[in-house]
Amino acid sequence: MRNTFGNLFALTTFGESHGPAIGGVVDGMPAGIDIDVDFIQSELNRRRPGQSKLTTSRNEADQVELLSGVFEGKSTGTPIGFVVRNANQHSKDYDNMRGLFRPSHADYTYYNKYGLRDHRGGGRSSARITLARVVGGALAKLALRQMGVTISAYVSQVGDIALEKDYRLYDLSNTENNDVRCPDEEQAERMAQLILETKNAGDTIGGVVTCVIKGCPVGVGEPEFDKLHARLGYAMLSINAAKGFEIGDGFDLVGHKGSEVNDVFVSDEGQVSTLTNHSGGIQGGISNGQDIFFRVAFKPVATVLMEQDTIEVDGTPTTFAARGRHDSCVVPRAVPIVEAMAAMVLMDNLAMAGTRIDNDGE
């Protein structure tokens, strides 16, 4: 298994959902960055279970412990090791799944690839592993903050309830004002009601997270296989339940002619910009200085609390009903994960370009 994301700024993770702990090592963090542990913890709190009635009731504090790479509040430039202890596993909830393959889960593929699997919450395939990504992303955000780069994601769709695609229509500072993490309070209420109705029925529903990156300098990304939007797509599609990625106006562009959606360049006192941003801030795989924005589609969670047909490991037909504590919709908790992955992609690309980041923001 490849458990490392990134090249020069890299995160290696370890752990299972029902093991003693989950953690990781971040390589490539620049020296001298102020390490705000409270900020890192606040990012984990946005992802953690049990934060609202919309999420799984698994009660985990998700308290991060930094083990290395930090001295007197600053990064030393050496690997930053961290760990988060698991404390509220209910492994017995999964006993009835030991000998069967759950529909749309990784049970069958893991079993065939490795010859065995951890049936307790999915083991390594569990979305709980994403907390390590949030820690890595929080560290990347702390470095990017000194460059004036900000990353803001929000829930833009749940089921058939969707916001307008133009993120500029919304005040993204309102995103954390509700449990759905949607900047439109009226639509957030409708989304929350839909999630609760779905949860009460024992079912699940999908949605979309939109992410906006501001302040990214011109020239980030490579022109061939490491195009910036390709790296972003690779990162986003590595998140559990992610099934779609769209940069800029994406699929909507196919219904237009080039003359309608070309981003025309203009210069104002030597400052180059574009009149529109259909490209999503990336052209030829390289950032052009405009806002980078993209959308990530998440499927309905595969675990539904109703009886389903499936087969046992030996191929015998059977039925089962999942037990335990599960999310009916992952998108509210996916928001900080999307931001984290975007932050690590930017940090890795900046490192490959030899960009220096220090306390002066240069």
ZABA-845437 format. One record per residue (C-alpha): z, x, y negated; residue number from 1. Coordinates in nm, 4 decimals, always signed. Layout:
residues N
@w: Z u: X v: Y k: NUM
...
//
This chain:
residues 362
@w: +0.0000 u: +0.0000 v: +0.0000 k: 1
@w: -0.0744 u: +0.1140 v: -0.3534 k: 2
@w: +0.2386 u: +0.0474 v: -0.5560 k: 3
@w: +0.1427 u: +0.2311 v: -0.8759 k: 4
@w: -0.0286 u: +0.0804 v: -1.1798 k: 5
@w: -0.1866 u: +0.3066 v: -1.4407 k: 6
@w: -0.2982 u: +0.6687 v: -1.4620 k: 7
@w: -0.1139 u: +0.8674 v: -1.7311 k: 8
@w: +0.1218 u: +0.5880 v: -1.8332 k: 9
@w: +0.2072 u: +0.4634 v: -1.4856 k: 10
@w: +0.4524 u: +0.2243 v: -1.3239 k: 11
@w: +0.5513 u: +0.2590 v: -0.9570 k: 12
@w: +0.7562 u: -0.0296 v: -0.8167 k: 13
@w: +0.9701 u: -0.0855 v: -0.5078 k: 14
@w: +1.1782 u: -0.3608 v: -0.3489 k: 15
@w: +1.1532 u: -0.7048 v: -0.1922 k: 16
@w: +1.2566 u: -1.0518 v: -0.3026 k: 17
@w: +1.5466 u: -1.0687 v: -0.0545 k: 18
@w: +1.6304 u: -0.6985 v: -0.0380 k: 19
@w: +1.9203 u: -0.5255 v: -0.2158 k: 20
@w: +1.7275 u: -0.4504 v: -0.5343 k: 21
@w: +1.3946 u: -0.4236 v: -0.7132 k: 22
@w: +1.3083 u: -0.1312 v: -0.9343 k: 23
@w: +1.0577 u: +0.1244 v: -1.0457 k: 24
@w: +0.9706 u: +0.4505 v: -1.2126 k: 25
@w: +0.7713 u: +0.4789 v: -1.5369 k: 26
@w: +0.5799 u: +0.8030 v: -1.5811 k: 27
@w: +0.4113 u: +0.9052 v: -1.9044 k: 28
@w: +0.6526 u: +0.7552 v: -2.1561 k: 29
@w: +0.6262 u: +0.9705 v: -2.4707 k: 30
@w: +0.9354 u: +1.1635 v: -2.5698 k: 31
@w: +1.1398 u: +1.0595 v: -2.8711 k: 32
@w: +1.0823 u: +0.6829 v: -2.8475 k: 33
@w: +1.3863 u: +0.4739 v: -2.9399 k: 34
@w: +1.4901 u: +0.2952 v: -2.6197 k: 35
@w: +1.6336 u: -0.0444 v: -2.7089 k: 36
@w: +1.8044 u: -0.1566 v: -2.3882 k: 37
@w: +1.8878 u: -0.4956 v: -2.5407 k: 38
@w: +1.5176 u: -0.5543 v: -2.6034 k: 39
@w: +1.4297 u: -0.4603 v: -2.2452 k: 40
@w: +1.6948 u: -0.7012 v: -2.1196 k: 41
@w: +1.5697 u: -0.9787 v: -2.3490 k: 42
@w: +1.2212 u: -0.9391 v: -2.1996 k: 43
@w: +1.3687 u: -0.9720 v: -1.8497 k: 44
@w: +1.5610 u: -1.2804 v: -1.9611 k: 45
@w: +1.2314 u: -1.4445 v: -2.0571 k: 46
@w: +1.1058 u: -1.3940 v: -1.7002 k: 47
@w: +1.4234 u: -1.4515 v: -1.5008 k: 48
@w: +1.4774 u: -1.7575 v: -1.2797 k: 49
@w: +1.7179 u: -2.0360 v: -1.3657 k: 50
@w: +1.6519 u: -2.0195 v: -1.7404 k: 51
@w: +1.5680 u: -2.3905 v: -1.7774 k: 52
@w: +1.5268 u: -2.7132 v: -1.5830 k: 53
@w: +1.1548 u: -2.6365 v: -1.5561 k: 54
@w: +1.2038 u: -2.3253 v: -1.3414 k: 55
@w: +1.3470 u: -2.2367 v: -1.0019 k: 56
@w: +1.7250 u: -2.2758 v: -0.9814 k: 57
@w: +1.7718 u: -1.9313 v: -0.8258 k: 58
@w: +2.0526 u: -1.7854 v: -1.0374 k: 59
@w: +1.9922 u: -1.4160 v: -1.1062 k: 60
@w: +2.1242 u: -1.2238 v: -1.4065 k: 61
@w: +1.8441 u: -0.9677 v: -1.3613 k: 62
@w: +2.0526 u: -0.7002 v: -1.5324 k: 63
@w: +1.8521 u: -0.3807 v: -1.5718 k: 64
@w: +2.0049 u: -0.0366 v: -1.5125 k: 65
@w: +1.8216 u: +0.2638 v: -1.6554 k: 66
@w: +1.8789 u: +0.5595 v: -1.4232 k: 67
@w: +1.6919 u: +0.8469 v: -1.5873 k: 68
@w: +1.4584 u: +0.9565 v: -1.8636 k: 69
@w: +1.6766 u: +0.8448 v: -2.1563 k: 70
@w: +1.9207 u: +1.0614 v: -2.3521 k: 71
@w: +2.1210 u: +0.9497 v: -2.6558 k: 72
@w: +1.9071 u: +0.6405 v: -2.6950 k: 73
@w: +1.5670 u: +0.8154 v: -2.6851 k: 74
@w: +1.3078 u: +0.8762 v: -2.4155 k: 75
@w: +1.3024 u: +1.2364 v: -2.2973 k: 76
@w: +0.9423 u: +1.2375 v: -2.1754 k: 77
@w: +1.0562 u: +1.2566 v: -1.8133 k: 78
@w: +1.0290 u: +0.9710 v: -1.5594 k: 79
@w: +1.2319 u: +0.6625 v: -1.6481 k: 80
@w: +1.3867 u: +0.5181 v: -1.3321 k: 81
@w: +1.5371 u: +0.1701 v: -1.3321 k: 82
@w: +1.6805 u: -0.0840 v: -1.0901 k: 83
@w: +1.7661 u: -0.4551 v: -1.0929 k: 84
@w: +2.0033 u: -0.5758 v: -0.8204 k: 85
@w: +1.9317 u: -0.8940 v: -0.6239 k: 86
@w: +2.2418 u: -1.1091 v: -0.6061 k: 87
@w: +2.1498 u: -1.4703 v: -0.5279 k: 88
@w: +1.9248 u: -1.4739 v: -0.2202 k: 89
@w: +1.9298 u: -1.7738 v: +0.0131 k: 90
@w: +1.7422 u: -1.6141 v: +0.3019 k: 91
@w: +1.8308 u: -1.8934 v: +0.5467 k: 92
@w: +1.6073 u: -2.1275 v: +0.3458 k: 93
@w: +1.3135 u: -1.9417 v: +0.5011 k: 94
@w: +1.4222 u: -1.9438 v: +0.8668 k: 95
@w: +1.1783 u: -2.2245 v: +0.9527 k: 96
@w: +0.8889 u: -2.0109 v: +0.8233 k: 97
@w: +0.9505 u: -1.7048 v: +1.0418 k: 98
@w: +0.6878 u: -1.7894 v: +1.3026 k: 99
@w: +0.4165 u: -1.9657 v: +1.1004 k: 100
@w: +0.1653 u: -1.9060 v: +0.8231 k: 101
@w: +0.2270 u: -2.1030 v: +0.5039 k: 102
@w: -0.0890 u: -2.2476 v: +0.3439 k: 103
@w: -0.2316 u: -2.0346 v: +0.0583 k: 104
@w: +0.0441 u: -1.7727 v: +0.0903 k: 105
@w: +0.0106 u: -1.4060 v: +0.1800 k: 106
@w: +0.1722 u: -1.4609 v: +0.5217 k: 107
@w: -0.1486 u: -1.4463 v: +0.7267 k: 108
@w: -0.3114 u: -1.1603 v: +0.5365 k: 109
@w: +0.0052 u: -0.9451 v: +0.5344 k: 110
@w: +0.0616 u: -1.0075 v: +0.9056 k: 111
@w: -0.2926 u: -0.9058 v: +0.9932 k: 112
@w: -0.2932 u: -0.5998 v: +0.7669 k: 113
@w: +0.0471 u: -0.4584 v: +0.8656 k: 114
@w: +0.1299 u: -0.6237 v: +1.1971 k: 115
@w: +0.4541 u: -0.7689 v: +1.0587 k: 116
@w: +0.5849 u: -0.9406 v: +0.7478 k: 117
@w: +0.9069 u: -1.0239 v: +0.5670 k: 118
@w: +0.9202 u: -1.4041 v: +0.5818 k: 119
@w: +1.2158 u: -1.4249 v: +0.3407 k: 120
@w: +1.0618 u: -1.5420 v: +0.0172 k: 121
@w: +0.7428 u: -1.3526 v: +0.0860 k: 122
@w: +0.9059 u: -1.0103 v: +0.0762 k: 123
@w: +0.6837 u: -0.7724 v: -0.1174 k: 124
@w: +0.4345 u: -1.0478 v: -0.2063 k: 125
@w: +0.7016 u: -1.2464 v: -0.3927 k: 126
@w: +0.6581 u: -1.3079 v: -0.7640 k: 127
@w: +1.0119 u: -1.1727 v: -0.8060 k: 128
@w: +0.8620 u: -0.8235 v: -0.7842 k: 129
@w: +0.7027 u: -0.8835 v: -1.1255 k: 130
@w: +1.0354 u: -0.8144 v: -1.2954 k: 131
@w: +0.9575 u: -0.4430 v: -1.2521 k: 132
@w: +0.6365 u: -0.4972 v: -1.4465 k: 133
@w: +0.8330 u: -0.6600 v: -1.7276 k: 134
@w: +1.0577 u: -0.3530 v: -1.7561 k: 135
@w: +0.7557 u: -0.1209 v: -1.7614 k: 136
@w: +0.5880 u: -0.3431 v: -2.0181 k: 137
@w: +0.8988 u: -0.3531 v: -2.2357 k: 138
@w: +0.9032 u: +0.0274 v: -2.2468 k: 139
@w: +0.5339 u: +0.0263 v: -2.3382 k: 140
@w: +0.6024 u: -0.2294 v: -2.6121 k: 141
@w: +0.8711 u: -0.0065 v: -2.7621 k: 142
@w: +0.6169 u: +0.2740 v: -2.7960 k: 143
@w: +0.3386 u: +0.0455 v: -2.9216 k: 144
@w: +0.5760 u: -0.1023 v: -3.1787 k: 145
@w: +0.5804 u: +0.2359 v: -3.3545 k: 146
@w: +0.2015 u: +0.2123 v: -3.3879 k: 147
@w: +0.2147 u: -0.1367 v: -3.5361 k: 148
@w: +0.0667 u: -0.2966 v: -3.2229 k: 149
@w: +0.2030 u: -0.6415 v: -3.1292 k: 150
@w: +0.1350 u: -0.8497 v: -2.8187 k: 151
@w: +0.1992 u: -1.2247 v: -2.8144 k: 152
@w: +0.1274 u: -1.4561 v: -2.5209 k: 153
@w: +0.1855 u: -1.8297 v: -2.4933 k: 154
@w: +0.1192 u: -2.1237 v: -2.2626 k: 155
@w: -0.2030 u: -2.2893 v: -2.3746 k: 156
@w: -0.2529 u: -2.5305 v: -2.0850 k: 157
@w: -0.0577 u: -2.7048 v: -1.8090 k: 158
@w: -0.2613 u: -2.9234 v: -1.5779 k: 159
@w: -0.5014 u: -3.1214 v: -1.7966 k: 160
@w: -0.2894 u: -3.0838 v: -2.1128 k: 161
@w: -0.4515 u: -2.8101 v: -2.3217 k: 162
@w: -0.4319 u: -2.6626 v: -2.6701 k: 163
@w: -0.7383 u: -2.5767 v: -2.8735 k: 164
@w: -0.8760 u: -2.2397 v: -2.7654 k: 165
@w: -0.8582 u: -2.0940 v: -3.1194 k: 166
@w: -0.5172 u: -1.9231 v: -3.1271 k: 167
@w: -0.5366 u: -1.8996 v: -3.5077 k: 168
@w: -0.4639 u: -2.2720 v: -3.5286 k: 169
@w: -0.1049 u: -2.2119 v: -3.4158 k: 170
@w: +0.2029 u: -2.0325 v: -3.5427 k: 171
@w: +0.2738 u: -1.8076 v: -3.2457 k: 172
@w: +0.6235 u: -1.7354 v: -3.3752 k: 173
@w: +0.7125 u: -2.0843 v: -3.2446 k: 174
@w: +0.6314 u: -1.9901 v: -2.8856 k: 175
@w: +0.9917 u: -1.9240 v: -2.7803 k: 176
@w: +1.1236 u: -2.2449 v: -2.9404 k: 177
@w: +1.0793 u: -2.4490 v: -2.6215 k: 178
@w: +1.1100 u: -2.4016 v: -2.2463 k: 179
@w: +0.7343 u: -2.4204 v: -2.1875 k: 180
@w: +0.6621 u: -2.1335 v: -2.4314 k: 181
@w: +0.3943 u: -2.3312 v: -2.6107 k: 182
@w: +0.3599 u: -2.2955 v: -2.9921 k: 183
@w: +0.2688 u: -2.6649 v: -3.0343 k: 184
@w: +0.5947 u: -2.8610 v: -3.0047 k: 185
@w: +0.4261 u: -3.1971 v: -2.9415 k: 186
@w: +0.2052 u: -3.0641 v: -2.6645 k: 187
@w: +0.4966 u: -2.8625 v: -2.5265 k: 188
@w: +0.6918 u: -3.1854 v: -2.4728 k: 189
@w: +0.3979 u: -3.3374 v: -2.2856 k: 190
@w: +0.3616 u: -3.0241 v: -2.0739 k: 191
@w: +0.7335 u: -3.0204 v: -1.9937 k: 192
@w: +0.7236 u: -3.3838 v: -1.8873 k: 193
@w: +0.4259 u: -3.3157 v: -1.6589 k: 194
@w: +0.6036 u: -3.0185 v: -1.4987 k: 195
@w: +0.9179 u: -3.2262 v: -1.4378 k: 196
@w: +0.7203 u: -3.5157 v: -1.2907 k: 197
@w: +0.5404 u: -3.2732 v: -1.0618 k: 198
@w: +0.8689 u: -3.1080 v: -0.9626 k: 199
@w: +1.0309 u: -3.4427 v: -0.8811 k: 200
@w: +0.7366 u: -3.5222 v: -0.6549 k: 201
@w: +0.7896 u: -3.1948 v: -0.4666 k: 202
@w: +0.4527 u: -3.0668 v: -0.5818 k: 203
@w: +0.3242 u: -2.7901 v: -0.8120 k: 204
@w: +0.0749 u: -2.7541 v: -1.0965 k: 205
@w: -0.1173 u: -2.4702 v: -1.2615 k: 206
@w: -0.1936 u: -2.3664 v: -1.6158 k: 207
@w: -0.3276 u: -2.1068 v: -1.8568 k: 208
@w: -0.1616 u: -1.8284 v: -2.0590 k: 209
@w: -0.3372 u: -1.7029 v: -2.3732 k: 210
@w: -0.2585 u: -1.3526 v: -2.5027 k: 211
@w: -0.3275 u: -1.2038 v: -2.8472 k: 212
@w: -0.3059 u: -0.8316 v: -2.9279 k: 213
@w: -0.2907 u: -0.7378 v: -3.2972 k: 214
@w: -0.3072 u: -0.3924 v: -3.4488 k: 215
@w: -0.4954 u: -0.2187 v: -3.1680 k: 216
@w: -0.6828 u: +0.0753 v: -3.3248 k: 217
@w: -1.0578 u: +0.1152 v: -3.2975 k: 218
@w: -1.1822 u: +0.3245 v: -3.0057 k: 219
@w: -0.9439 u: +0.2303 v: -2.7231 k: 220
@w: -1.1192 u: +0.2031 v: -2.3871 k: 221
@w: -1.3983 u: +0.3789 v: -2.2000 k: 222
@w: -1.7690 u: +0.2852 v: -2.2017 k: 223
@w: -1.8366 u: +0.2669 v: -1.8275 k: 224
@w: -1.6018 u: +0.1730 v: -1.5433 k: 225
@w: -1.2799 u: +0.1842 v: -1.7480 k: 226
@w: -1.3908 u: -0.0652 v: -2.0112 k: 227
@w: -1.0833 u: -0.1982 v: -2.1906 k: 228
@w: -1.1539 u: -0.5597 v: -2.0991 k: 229
@w: -1.2164 u: -0.4556 v: -1.7375 k: 230
@w: -0.8777 u: -0.2826 v: -1.7262 k: 231
@w: -0.7144 u: -0.5897 v: -1.8803 k: 232
@w: -0.8836 u: -0.8153 v: -1.6258 k: 233
@w: -0.7742 u: -0.5874 v: -1.3409 k: 234
@w: -0.4161 u: -0.5972 v: -1.4697 k: 235
@w: -0.4019 u: -0.9723 v: -1.5205 k: 236
@w: -0.5572 u: -1.0583 v: -1.1848 k: 237
@w: -0.2925 u: -0.8431 v: -1.0142 k: 238
@w: -0.0259 u: -1.0944 v: -1.1248 k: 239
@w: +0.0882 u: -1.3409 v: -0.8582 k: 240
@w: -0.1040 u: -1.6728 v: -0.8684 k: 241
@w: -0.3543 u: -1.5473 v: -1.1305 k: 242
@w: -0.7038 u: -1.6718 v: -1.0420 k: 243
@w: -0.9089 u: -1.6390 v: -1.3584 k: 244
@w: -0.9568 u: -1.4086 v: -1.6594 k: 245
@w: -1.1586 u: -1.4715 v: -1.9749 k: 246
@w: -1.1982 u: -1.2298 v: -2.2683 k: 247
@w: -1.2887 u: -1.3605 v: -2.6131 k: 248
@w: -1.4900 u: -1.6834 v: -2.6003 k: 249
@w: -1.5749 u: -1.5979 v: -2.2397 k: 250
@w: -1.7507 u: -1.8697 v: -2.0444 k: 251
@w: -1.8090 u: -2.0792 v: -2.3575 k: 252
@w: -2.0593 u: -1.8160 v: -2.4735 k: 253
@w: -2.3125 u: -1.9088 v: -2.2044 k: 254
@w: -2.3891 u: -2.2341 v: -2.3859 k: 255
@w: -2.4978 u: -2.0554 v: -2.7048 k: 256
@w: -2.7782 u: -1.8323 v: -2.8229 k: 257
@w: -2.7154 u: -1.4746 v: -2.9270 k: 258
@w: -2.7945 u: -1.5558 v: -3.2899 k: 259
@w: -2.5087 u: -1.8067 v: -3.2854 k: 260
@w: -2.2349 u: -1.5872 v: -3.1390 k: 261
@w: -2.3143 u: -1.2295 v: -3.2464 k: 262
@w: -2.0200 u: -1.0785 v: -3.4349 k: 263
@w: -2.1752 u: -0.9595 v: -3.7627 k: 264
@w: -2.0293 u: -0.6423 v: -3.9159 k: 265
@w: -1.9217 u: -0.6296 v: -4.2806 k: 266
@w: -1.7618 u: -0.3593 v: -4.4939 k: 267
@w: -1.5015 u: -0.4153 v: -4.7642 k: 268
@w: -1.4265 u: -0.0966 v: -4.9581 k: 269
@w: -1.5035 u: +0.1081 v: -4.6504 k: 270
@w: -1.2981 u: -0.1108 v: -4.4149 k: 271
@w: -1.5266 u: -0.2341 v: -4.1359 k: 272
@w: -1.4627 u: -0.5722 v: -3.9752 k: 273
@w: -1.6586 u: -0.8618 v: -3.8264 k: 274
@w: -1.7154 u: -1.2089 v: -3.9685 k: 275
@w: -1.6392 u: -1.3648 v: -3.6299 k: 276
@w: -1.4655 u: -1.2463 v: -3.3151 k: 277
@w: -1.6432 u: -1.4104 v: -3.0233 k: 278
@w: -1.6217 u: -1.0759 v: -2.8387 k: 279
@w: -1.2425 u: -1.0846 v: -2.8336 k: 280
@w: -1.1954 u: -0.7537 v: -3.0149 k: 281
@w: -1.3813 u: -0.5444 v: -2.7551 k: 282
@w: -1.7471 u: -0.4377 v: -2.7606 k: 283
@w: -1.9080 u: -0.2015 v: -2.5113 k: 284
@w: -1.5709 u: -0.1793 v: -2.3400 k: 285
@w: -1.4072 u: -0.0271 v: -2.6514 k: 286
@w: -1.1750 u: -0.1927 v: -2.9039 k: 287
@w: -1.3353 u: -0.2609 v: -3.2437 k: 288
@w: -1.0165 u: -0.3116 v: -3.4469 k: 289
@w: -1.0199 u: -0.6914 v: -3.4441 k: 290
@w: -0.7662 u: -0.9049 v: -3.2592 k: 291
@w: -0.7973 u: -0.8766 v: -2.8823 k: 292
@w: -0.7498 u: -1.2128 v: -2.7155 k: 293
@w: -0.7901 u: -1.3372 v: -2.3614 k: 294
@w: -0.6870 u: -1.6159 v: -2.1259 k: 295
@w: -0.5397 u: -1.5994 v: -1.7755 k: 296
@w: -0.5588 u: -1.8968 v: -1.5368 k: 297
@w: -0.2786 u: -1.9501 v: -1.2849 k: 298
@w: -0.3190 u: -2.1688 v: -0.9790 k: 299
@w: -0.0540 u: -2.4200 v: -0.8693 k: 300
@w: +0.2263 u: -2.2449 v: -0.6802 k: 301
@w: +0.1497 u: -2.2503 v: -0.3075 k: 302
@w: +0.5011 u: -2.3601 v: -0.2046 k: 303
@w: +0.5231 u: -2.7392 v: -0.2169 k: 304
@w: +0.8289 u: -2.9315 v: -0.0974 k: 305
@w: +0.6408 u: -3.1717 v: +0.1270 k: 306
@w: +0.5194 u: -3.1595 v: +0.4842 k: 307
@w: +0.1979 u: -2.9635 v: +0.5432 k: 308
@w: -0.0197 u: -2.8803 v: +0.8407 k: 309
@w: -0.0508 u: -2.5162 v: +0.9419 k: 310
@w: -0.0484 u: -2.2934 v: +1.2509 k: 311
@w: +0.2066 u: -2.0680 v: +1.4183 k: 312
@w: +0.1480 u: -1.6957 v: +1.4650 k: 313
@w: -0.0015 u: -1.7606 v: +1.8106 k: 314
@w: -0.2427 u: -2.0208 v: +1.6690 k: 315
@w: -0.0531 u: -2.3313 v: +1.7799 k: 316
@w: -0.0938 u: -2.6208 v: +1.5310 k: 317
@w: +0.2310 u: -2.7255 v: +1.3659 k: 318
@w: +0.3754 u: -2.8827 v: +1.0540 k: 319
@w: +0.6476 u: -2.7652 v: +0.8215 k: 320
@w: +0.8173 u: -2.8517 v: +0.4943 k: 321
@w: +0.9301 u: -2.5743 v: +0.2623 k: 322
@w: +1.2947 u: -2.5531 v: +0.1625 k: 323
@w: +1.4726 u: -2.3566 v: -0.1071 k: 324
@w: +1.4356 u: -2.3019 v: -0.4815 k: 325
@w: +1.0838 u: -2.2717 v: -0.6178 k: 326
@w: +0.8924 u: -2.3051 v: -0.9443 k: 327
@w: +0.6748 u: -2.6122 v: -0.9865 k: 328
@w: +0.4733 u: -2.4315 v: -1.2533 k: 329
@w: +0.4721 u: -2.0560 v: -1.3044 k: 330
@w: +0.3109 u: -2.0340 v: -1.6468 k: 331
@w: +0.6257 u: -2.0461 v: -1.8675 k: 332
@w: +0.7705 u: -1.7468 v: -1.6783 k: 333
@w: +0.4312 u: -1.5735 v: -1.6599 k: 334
@w: +0.4133 u: -1.5309 v: -2.0395 k: 335
@w: +0.6265 u: -1.2102 v: -2.0554 k: 336
@w: +0.4468 u: -1.0742 v: -1.7458 k: 337
@w: +0.1065 u: -1.1130 v: -1.9133 k: 338
@w: +0.2390 u: -0.9383 v: -2.2239 k: 339
@w: +0.3880 u: -0.6589 v: -2.0125 k: 340
@w: +0.0654 u: -0.5890 v: -1.8264 k: 341
@w: -0.1323 u: -0.5868 v: -2.1521 k: 342
@w: +0.1144 u: -0.3403 v: -2.3058 k: 343
@w: +0.0884 u: -0.1020 v: -2.0105 k: 344
@w: -0.2934 u: -0.1165 v: -2.0169 k: 345
@w: -0.2941 u: -0.0206 v: -2.3857 k: 346
@w: -0.0413 u: +0.2596 v: -2.3375 k: 347
@w: -0.2389 u: +0.4028 v: -2.0462 k: 348
@w: -0.5645 u: +0.3943 v: -2.2421 k: 349
@w: -0.4029 u: +0.5515 v: -2.5474 k: 350
@w: -0.2599 u: +0.8265 v: -2.3281 k: 351
@w: -0.6011 u: +0.8935 v: -2.1721 k: 352
@w: -0.7479 u: +0.9169 v: -2.5228 k: 353
@w: -0.4829 u: +1.1753 v: -2.6162 k: 354
@w: -0.3266 u: +0.9528 v: -2.8832 k: 355
@w: +0.0066 u: +1.0831 v: -3.0018 k: 356
@w: +0.2895 u: +0.8354 v: -3.0548 k: 357
@w: +0.6031 u: +0.9525 v: -3.2300 k: 358
@w: +0.8760 u: +0.8208 v: -3.4528 k: 359
@w: +0.6470 u: +0.8383 v: -3.7542 k: 360
@w: +0.4022 u: +0.6048 v: -3.5822 k: 361
@w: +0.1262 u: +0.8681 v: -3.5728 k: 362
//
